[in-house]
């Protein structure tokens, strides 16, 4: 059953600021996502203004009065609560999760601790600050294991380490972003993602890639990555994925829209990797794909995400 629109007339949104680009390592994807959103909302008659914080200062933007903001900033600065805090200070309603839940979801260490506290299945992990920590983690977790920065998206800085000889370079890469990283149990299996929109789980997507893992190249450049939506014909399994995704989303305090990523162990147990509070909105992105399977085209999806700015928790 399709979700009903809250807003019927585009003029009711008022003047909308679409925030895109930014300074993070995901800038190029954010620009693509943002431009797709801008195009869709303009087509629907919404009064749109673009803001790229890497190009135009906040001081310049404050000369204009906006009624709400559509956040399409990926990564640090956009998903970590910073832009949400600015908008709240200015009294501008915005799409998606609030300051606290955005910051928690972006930090893989804190979000993992919350998953564990709520009995949400997630891979075992260790915090690392040095090569010695990484070596100890390899003893505790065994090879292969995953090393990744705690606050980057799109698998940037992530490495699957198969032996001790690769540990030095992988640790250096993971720590290069902010001096702390996560060593995580490597689950060899299917990768599944579930998108959330206005409190409902959209159909899950199974990701098949010839790469070692679903990395930046597989996400945005490869023509060989395959997507199966829904991920299973088993309605009971689909229900399990949806329930875990919604539980993880609520545990962090997220709202509006987002995406929950899993790895599936060989025994069928889903393990939550992370929550994306501002997922990609490009032509290859997963939320639009799930929405289309659900019956929402890209324009309607953008409209309903914009509606999440109506209330701020």
FIVOKE-475475 format. One record per residue: residue in one letter; x, y, z of N, C-alpha, C in turn. Coordinates in steps of 0.001 Angstrom, whole numbers, padded with zeros to 6 digits, always signed. Example, Ala and Ser with C-alpha at 12.3 -4.5 7.8 and 13.67 -1.06 7.14 Angstrom:
2
A+013190-005690+007800+012300-004500+007800+013200-003300+007800
S+012850-002250+007080+013670-001060+007140+012900+000030+007870
! end
This chain:
313
X+000846-001200+000000+000000+000000+000000+000875+001242+000000
X+000647+002151-000946+001475+003337-001067+001160+004340+000032
X+002194+005103+000415+002025+006106+001456+001256+007312+000906
X+000388+007868+001752-000370+009039+001348+000456+010303+001535
X+000271+011256+000635+000965+012529+000751+000370+013352+001885
X+001254+014045+002621+000807+014977+003654+000489+016324+003008
X+001380+016752+002124+001249+018025+001420+000683+017770+000023
X-000337+018508-000353-000974+018310-001661-000494+019320-002698
X-000214+020559-002247+000160+021648-003158+001619+022022-002922
X+002463+022088-003961+003883+022392-003773+004129+023736-003084
X+003193+024674-003220+003375+025982-002593+003358+025894-001067
X+002763+024818-000551+002699+024641+000909+004077+024381+001516
X+005014+023902+000714+006380+023695+001209+007100+025025+001417
X+006643+026064+000732+007322+027347+000798+008621+027317+000010
X+009593+028101+000432+010889+028181-000229+011819+027120+000366
X+012285+026206-000479+013043+025032-000011+014509+025151-000399
X+015388+024951+000586+016831+024961+000373+017331+023524+000258
X+017846+023148-000906+018458+021829-001081+019955+021975-000835
X+020454+021268+000183+021859+021387+000579+022625+020199+000015
X+023638+020460-000777+024353+019408-001512+025842+019746-001605
X+026627+018760-002021+028059+018994-002232+028848+018886-000949
X+029246+020037-000408+029986+020051+000848+031450+019692+000695
X+032092+019437+001834+033539+019242+001871+033969+017784+002099
X+033037+016866+002276+033411+015506+002657+033995+014726+001486
X+034485+013544+001792+035034+012655+000764+033954+012140-000181
X+032688+012367+000159+031572+011939-000679+030960+013102-001459
X+031723+014165-001618+031219+015376-002266+030625+015101-003659
X+031342+014382-004503+030879+014178-005878+029558+013425-005931
X+029398+012437-005059+028145+011694-005022+027033+012582-004485
X+027359+013418-003498+026374+014352-002950+025883+015321-004024
X+026789+015793-004865+026392+016697-005952+025434+015997-006919
X+025745+014745-007256+024866+013988-008161+023505+013757-007519
X+023518+013370-006243+022259+013138-005530+021443+014418-005461
X+022105+015497-005063+021417+016766-004895+020806+017287-006175
X+021553+017171-007265+021037+017655-008549+019837+016836-009014
X+019857+015544-008716+018705+014706-009069+017477+015117-008260
X+017681+015414-006981+016584+015855-006117+016050+017211-006579
X+016961+018134-006881+016567+019465-007360+015714+019345-008622
X+016159+018534-009558+015438+018361-010816+014032+017809-010583
X+013932+016811-009695+012632+016195-009422+011674+017186-008771
X+012159+017916-007767+011276+018835-007044+010886+020036-007891
X+011808+020503-008731+011455+021592-009646+010364+021136-010608
X+010501+019915-011101+009496+019369-012010+008119+019333-011343
X+008106+019087-010030+006855+019003-009281+006333+020372-008852
X+007077+021432-009188+006606+022775-008897+007034+023352-007577
X+007971+022692-006897+008459+023193-005607+009455+024326-005850
X+009387+025353-005026+010285+026507-005129+011628+026141-004503
X+012632+025914-005337+013912+025335-004911+015052+026331-005043
X+015963+026279-004039+017220+027025-004089+018321+026068-003659
X+019412+026018-004401+020528+025125-004073+021564+025822-003203
X+022159+025055-002287+023282+025574-001507+024370+024511-001391
X+025536+024834-001909+026726+024006-001746+027642+024729-000755
X+027768+024237+000489+028571+024906+001508+030040+025065+001134
X+030512+024269+000172+031900+024398-000259+032091+025553-001235
X+030997+026108-001727+031058+027177-002726+030549+028499-002172
X+029453+028446-001436+028810+029654-000924+028766+029621+000597
X+029106+030717+001242+029156+030763+002703+027755+030789+003301
X+027671+030363+004558+026407+030421+005286+025933+031865+005398
X+026877+032778+005563+026544+034202+005663+025757+034667+004439
X+026169+034215+003258+025471+034591+002034+024073+033979+001982
X+023963+032739+002439+022682+032040+002410+021682+032701+003350
X+022172+033220+004479+021279+033817+005473+020608+035099+004986
X+021050+035607+003835+020385+036771+003259+018993+036414+002749
X+018784+035125+002531+017498+034648+002040+016755+033951+003179
X+015464+033950+003117+014660+033279+004132+014060+032012+003529
X+014349+030879+004182+013860+029600+003681+012873+028999+004668
X+011913+028281+004133+010887+027668+004972+011279+026282+005452
X+012160+025622+004697+012619+024285+005086+013823+023903+004234
X+014497+022822+004638+015694+022374+003921+015616+020883+003623
X+016092+020519+002450+016234+019116+002042+017728+018828+002071
X+018160+018004+003032+019583+017710+003198+019995+016560+002288
X+020945+016834+001383+021506+015782+000524+023031+015817+000642
X+023519+016242+001800+024960+016214+002083+025313+014837+002617
X+026151+014102+001915+026588+012790+002380+027870+012929+003199
X+028047+012023+004141+029297+011977+004897+029391+013059+005960
X+030640+013326+006360+030868+014296+007432+030389+015689+007028
X+029775+016373+007961+029206+017679+007699+027735+017610+007337
X+027303+016459+006814+025919+016299+006396+025158+015245+007158
X+025862+014150+007504+025201+013052+008205+025598+012966+009675
X+026447+013854+010141+026969+013752+011506+026336+014725+012491
X+025270+015392+012083+024562+016297+012972+024964+017757+012853
X+026032+018050+012122+026512+019438+012057+025538+020344+011307
X+025139+019948+010118+024223+020798+009361+022851+020815+010035
X+022473+019710+010665+021205+019662+011382+021209+020660+012546
X+022343+020765+013242+022439+021702+014366+022331+023151+013891
X+022968+023446+012765+022892+024801+012206+021451+025149+011852
X+020784+024209+011199+019403+024452+010783+018474+024605+011986
X+018686+023806+013015+017858+023944+014214+018088+025301+014875
X+019348+025724+014945+019660+027035+015527+018959+028154+014755
X+018893+027996+013445+018249+029005+012593+016732+028856+012538
X+016211+027772+013126+014774+027554+013120+014228+027100+011790
X+015063+026421+010990+014640+025944+009670+014368+024439+009743
X+013131+024000+009543+012847+022560+009525+013630+021870+008400
X+013980+020601+008614+014795+019888+007625+014370+018438+007523
X+014806+017799+006462+014468+016398+006212+015314+015468+007087
X+014729+014314+007406+015499+013249+008030+015697+013364+009522
X+016748+012691+009998+016997+012537+011423+017533+013805+012072
X+017333+013893+013391+017752+015084+014123+019244+015079+014431
X+019685+016067+015187+021115+016257+015469+021723+015031+016144
X+021094+014609+017244+021664+013520+018050+021713+012210+017291
X+020595+011821+016682+020563+010531+015983+021473+010524+014763
X+021609+011668+014094+022531+011753+012957+023968+011523+013422
X+024340+012181+014524+025704+012047+015044+025983+010614+015481
X+025008+009990+016135+025191+008612+016610+025313+007644+015434
X+024427+007780+014466+024447+006866+013315+025748+006978+012538
X+026315+008190+012479+027550+008409+011725+028757+007778+012415
X+028687+007659+013728+029805+007106+014491+029609+005607+014655
X+030400+004822+013940+030209+003379+013912+030437+002728+015273
X+031271+003326+016113+031532+002770+017444+030320+002955+018344
X+029804+004175+018414+028670+004455+019293+027429+003712+018821
X+027175+003729+017517+025978+003041+017019+026072+001540+017283
X+027267+000969+017160+027413-000465+017433+027109-000778+018894
X+027560+000065+019808+027280-000144+021229+025774-000078+021504
X+025081+000815+020811+023629+000907+020984+022937-000325+020400
X+023395-000797+019242+022846-002037+018686+022987-003177+019689
X+024173-003290+020263+024430-004366+021222+023532-004241+022447
X+023340-003011+022924+022502-002782+024104+021043-003131+023845
X+020615-003035+022583+019230-003356+022222+019093-004755+021619
X+020139-005568+021757+020126-006945+021233+019859-007009+019743
X+020325-006001+019029+020244-006004+017576+021509-006668+017038
X+021389-007732+016261+022586-008464+015808+023514-007583+014982
X+024789-007589+015334+025799-006784+014635+027143-007495+014737
X+028023-007355+013763+029316-008051+013831+030139-007637+015043
X+030905-008586+015564+031831-008286+016668+032876-007290+016189
X+033348-006443+017102+034282-005391+016679+035186-004956+017824
X+036280-004306+017450+037239-003735+018391+037597-002325+017926
X+037807-001429+018889+038260-000079+018575+039780-000104+018448
X+040313+000560+017417+041765+000593+017260+042265+002033+017121
X+043402+002269+017757+044070+003567+017689+045483+003443+017116
X+045939+002203+016938+047322+001985+016519+047450+000636+015834
X+048631+000400+015254+048910-000890+014634+048885-002006+015667
X+049382-001724+016867+049351-002735+017923+047921-003146+018260
X+047012-002157+018297+045603-002479+018529+045057-003362+017408
X+045452-003058+016183+044975-003833+015038+045492-005269+015104
X+046740-005415+015499+047321-006764+015637+046560-007564+016698
X+046275-006927+017840+045519-007604+018892+044117-007951+018417
X+043522-007042+017650+042180-007302+017122+042163-008501+016187
X+043240-008666+015420+043306-009806+014500+043361-011125+015272
X+043921-011090+016485+043949-012283+017337+042549-012568+017881
X+041864-011497+018279+040532-011648+018861+039471-011994+017813
X+039589-011394+016627+038546-011548+015604+038899-012566+014528
X+040197-012830+014363+040719-013725+013324+040640-013078+011944
X+041467-013584+011030+041416-013160+009638+040415-014038+008884
X+039743-013473+007867+039805-012067+007456+039019-011186+008425
X+039413-009922+008506+038646-008962+009293+038579-007652+008518
X+037670-006800+008925+037456-005529+008238+038037-004391+009071
X+038763-003504+008419+039231-002281+009061+038567-001105+008357
X+037998-000174+009130+037335+000975+008514+037323+002171+009450
X+037326+003377+008869+037196+004585+009678+035853+004571+010400
X+035742+005314+011492+034487+005271+012241+033429+006204+011681
X+033805+007167+010832+032827+008173+010405+032924+008515+008926
X+033115+007499+008086+033101+007718+006648+032034+006836+006024
X+031484+007281+004903+030491+006487+004193+031025+005985+002874
X+030152+005312+002102+030494+004784+000775+031698+003855+000796
X+031944+003192+001937+033066+002247+002106+034428+002907+001920
X+034493+004220+002022+035768+004945+001883+036672+004616+003065
X+037917+004248+002764+038888+003916+003802+038759+002518+004355
X+037882+001714+003791+037623+000366+004302+038472-000670+003571
X+038981-001648+004324+039790-002730+003752+039411-004051+004399
X+039294-005106+003600+039200-006456+004145+040613-007003+004221
X+041056-007290+005416+042438-007726+005654+042452-009245+005805
X+043222-009901+004957+043240-011363+004950+044435-011963+005669
X+045492-011159+005875+046683-011688+006539+047435-010562+007233
X+048359-010941+008099+049110-009977+008897+049938-009039+008026
X+050355-009498+006849+051213-008675+005996+050468-007463+005424
X+049152-007536+005383+048356-006420+004855+047864-005479+005948
X+048177-005818+007200+047585-005092+008323+048118-003674+008453
X+049407-003494+008193+050043-002180+008370+049388-001130+007477
X+049311-001404+006175+048763-000412+005237+047269-000178+005476
X+046528-001250+005802+045093-001111+006046+044827-000282+007297
X+045665-000484+008325+045517+000289+009564+045841+001749+009326
X+046900+002000+008596+047277+003387+008292+046154+004102+007545
X+045550+003410+006581+044454+004007+005816+043249+004293+006710
X+042841+003317+007511+041653+003477+008354+041831+004578+009386
X+043053+004704+009928+043316+005716+010959+043560+007104+010384
X+043776+007189+009068+044162+008468+008465+043043+009505+008469
X+041811+009078+008717+040693+010017+008637+040526+010824+009916
X+040531+010150+011072+040440+010922+012315+041128+010256+013510
X+042043+009337+013230+042882+008788+014290+042284+007656+015092
X+041069+007259+014775+040451+006116+015442+039675+005335+014386
X+039684+004022+014506+039032+003180+013499+038391+001978+014173
X+037741+001173+013359+037047-000007+013854+037589-001238+013150
X+037957-002239+013939+038262-003564+013402+037018-004407+013634
X+036534-005048+012585+035240-005716+012677+035326-007125+012112
X+034584-008019+012717+034424-009372+012205+034003-009310+010740
X+034687-010034+009891+034344-010056+008469+033351-011180+008202
X+032201-010804+007729+031166-011788+007425+031148-012022+005927
X+031427-013232+005542+031384-013609+004133+029981-014116+003838
X+029264-013383+003024+027890-013773+002735+027205-012719+001901
X+025895-012741+001915+025114-011795+001129+025044-010442+001822
X+025048-009380+001023+024820-008048+001559+023415-007620+001169
X+022665-007199+002180+021274-006796+001993+021084-005423+002615
X+020261-004599+001985+019979-003283+002538+018466-003051+002561
X+018008-002353+003602+016589-002035+003747+016453-000526+003924
X+015668+000092+003059+015410+001524+003149+014188+001771+004030
X+014224+002886+004768+013134+003280+005653+012579+004605+005149
X+011269+004706+005088+010614+005951+004688+009370+006147+005533
X+009378+007229+006319+008213+007588+007138+007697+006419+007976
X+008627+005728+008639+008252+004665+009566+007957+003329+008929
X+008119+003208+007627+007885+001942+006943+009164+001444+006284
X+009331+000118+006277+010464-000496+005589+010072-000764+004143
X+010890-000307+003220+010673-000592+001795+011257-001968+001471
X+010953-002522+000312+011477-003853-000036+013010-003904+000054
X+013515-004995+000597+014961-005147+000742+015630-005368-000612
X+016924-005092-000650+017705-005269-001880+018914-006151-001579
X+019090-007189-002379+020280-008036-002316+021288-007507-003324
X+022527-007315-002852+023578-006743-003694+024579-007826-004066
X+024771-008036-005355+025773-008976-005856+026846-008208-006607
X+028082-008312-006130+029181-007621-006792+030345-008575-007013
X+031034-008459-008155+032222-009287-008382+033407-008809-007560
X+033309-007616-006952+034393-007094-006119+034470-007872-004809
X+035559-007674-004076+035721-008342-002791+034600-007941-001851
X+034217-006663-001893+033070-006190-001128+032428-005038-001888
X+031310-004578-001406+030543-003522-002076+031201-002172-001786
X+032300-001904-002511+033102-000713-002248+032628+000465-003108
X+033376+001563-003068+033004+002777-003795+032846+002495-005297
X+033784+001725-005858+033720+001405-007293+032458+000610-007611
X+032165-000395-006774+030977-001221-007008+029699-000409-006874
X+029696+000551-005949+028511+001371-005710+028220+002317-006871
X+029254+003001-007365+029015+004145-008234+029596+004033-009647
X+030474+003050-009883+031151+003019-011174+030966+001712-011941
X+030878+000610-011225+030835-000688-011876+029516-000932-012597
X+029613-001550-013768+028430-001976-014505+028080-003430-014201
X+028913-004084-013382+028737-005507-013106+027986-005784-011806
X+027798-004752-010974+027056-004947-009732+025592-005210-010051
X+025032-006242-009423+023642-006620-009663+022814-006400-008403
X+021555-006005-008607+020656-005728-007492+019378-006540-007663
X+018962-007216-006604+017746-008015-006631+016787-007428-005592
X+015635-006979-006059+014664-006321-005175+013262-006857-005470
X+012586-007417-004477+013073-007660-003116+014148-008742-003102
X+014887-008802-002001+016045-009696-001942+015660-011161-001897
X+014438-011437-001470+013996-012827-001343+012515-012938-001678
X+012137-014084-002204+010717-014361-002457+010031-014880-001195
X+010814-015114-000161+010293-015608+001116+009760-014425+001920
X+008458-014309+002046+007854-013171+002751+008229-013148+004227
X+008440-014313+004811+008846-014361+006220+010249-013799+006409
X+011142-014108+005476+012500-013581+005543+012495-012071+005326
X+011677-011636+004393+011540-010199+004141+011044-009483+005407
X+010150-010117+006120+009631-009542+007373+010736-009454+008423
X+011582-010475+008486+012709-010453+009436+013630-009274+009146
X+013995-009093+007885+014864-007981+007502+014226-006640+007866
X+012939-006512+007567+012245-005255+007841+012217-004950+009330
X+011922-005952+010130+011830-005739+011578+013173-005357+012182
X+014234-006029+011750+015563-005698+012273+015957-004288+011853
X+015671-003935+010598+016013-002596+010110+015269-001527+010899
X+013973-001724+011107+013181-000747+011856+013629-000656+013309
X+013963-001799+013913+014446-001794+015294+015768-001040+015419
X+016662-001252+014462+017947-000551+014482+017744+000950+014296
X+016867+001301+013381+016560+002701+013087+016021+003409+014334
X+015086+002743+015009+014474+003328+016203+015449+003366+017374
X+016302+002351+017486+017250+002307+018601+018182+003505+018593
X+018579+003928+017399+019454+005091+017267+018663+006388+017409
X+017342+006300+017261+016500+007494+017332+016316+008177+015994
X+016601+007457+014912+016473+008046+013575+015003+008197+013195
X+014752+009096+012279+013390+009280+011802+013393+009841+010381
X+012210+009817+009763+012073+010371+008414+012407+009374+007329
X+013705+009282+007034+014122+008349+005988+015568+007945+006245
X+015981+006859+005626+017353+006382+005788+017483+004982+005229
X+018612+004357+005516+018878+003017+004983+019694+002230+005994
X+019342+000960+006171+020041+000078+007103+020706-001030+006296
X+022015-001216+006503+022788-002205+005742+023108-003417+006607
X+023000-004617+006011+023259-005884+006689+024308-006701+005946
X+024921-007621+006662+025557-008784+006054+024834-010009+006590
X+024666-011009+005752+023946-012219+006147+024946-013355+006335
X+025037-013880+007544+025952-014993+007820+025464-016259+007122
X+026353-017242+007023+026005-018474+006320+024884-019245+007020
X+024620-018919+008310+023506-019563+009009+022197-018802+008825
X+022241-017745+007983+021044-016969+007697+020809-015802+008626
X+021677-015619+009630+021491-014541+010601+021932-013188+010033
X+021016-012212+009941+021411-010873+009489+022198-010157+010584
X+023235-009445+010190+024033-008647+011131+024051-007207+010622
X+023593-006272+011429+023509-004883+011013+024900-004251+010998
X+025264-003664+009867+026545-002979+009744+026441-001524+010165
X+025475-000809+009598+025371+000621+009867+024051+001166+009366
X+023781+002408+009785+022614+003147+009310+023104+004372+008557
X+022550+004596+007392+022832+005799+006603+021642+006741+006742
X+021867+007921+007319+020758+008850+007538+020517+009783+006358
X+021486+009894+005449+021296+010652+004204+021842+009782+003068
X+021095+008755+002668+021590+007838+001634+021659+008506+000269
X+022338+007823-000647+022469+008322-002007+021132+008421-002729
X+021057+009414-003617+019844+009619-004423+020226+009759-005898
X+021256+009017-006323+021664+009031-007724+020876+007964-008492
X+021151+007876-009791+020448+006886-010616+020837+005460-010247
X+021962+005280-009540+022408+003950-009131+022155+003691-007644
X+021455+004604-006982+021294+004506-005539+020205+003512-005143
X+020302+003053-003888+019460+001956-003427+018086+002394-002940
X+017987+003548-002304+016669+003996-001829+015700+004204-002994
X+016094+004911-004067+015179+005033-005214+014795+003684-005822
X+015733+002753-005806+015465+001418-006356+014391+000700-005529
X+014532+000761-004201+013554+000122-003319+012202+000817-003428
X+012231+002149-003516+010981+002908-003624+010235+002561-004913
X+010977+002403-005992+010351+002053-007272+009659+000699-007183
X+010327-000260-006529+009718-001575-006353+008456-001484-005497
X+008450-000545-004575+007314-000318-003677+006167+000387-004385
X+006492+001061-005501+005475+001765-006265+005608+003266-006262
X+006739+003766-005730+006988+005211-005709+008042+005550-006750
X+007703+006405-007704+008728+006836-008646+009651+007856-007977
X+010709+008246-008650+011723+009100-008030+011141+010442-007599
X+010289+011027-008423+009694+012319-008069+008853+012222-006802
X+008022+011187-006725+007181+011006-005537+008029+010710-004299
X+009117+009967-004493+010028+009693-003383+010603+010994-002835
X+011076+011863-003721+011642+013142-003274+010600+013978-002543
X+009377+013971-003054+008278+014700-002414+008067+014189-000986
X+008012+012849-000839+007739+012287+000481+008919+012463+001443
X+010130+012456+000921+011270+012771+001794+011192+014234+002248
X+010828+015121+001338+010672+016532+001711+009601+016682+002787
X+008584+015844+002744+007535+015888+003768+008060+015533+005153
X+009194+014842+005246+009737+014511+006570+010237+015765+007295
X+010291+016889+006595+010693+018156+007229+009523+018826+007951
X+008353+018269+007821+007163+018886+008432+007274+018892+009952
X+007875+017843+010511+008052+017766+011969+009498+017444+012282
X+010016+018046+013349+011357+017746+013842+011215+017229+015256
X+011761+016036+015518+011679+015474+016874+012515+016287+017840
! end
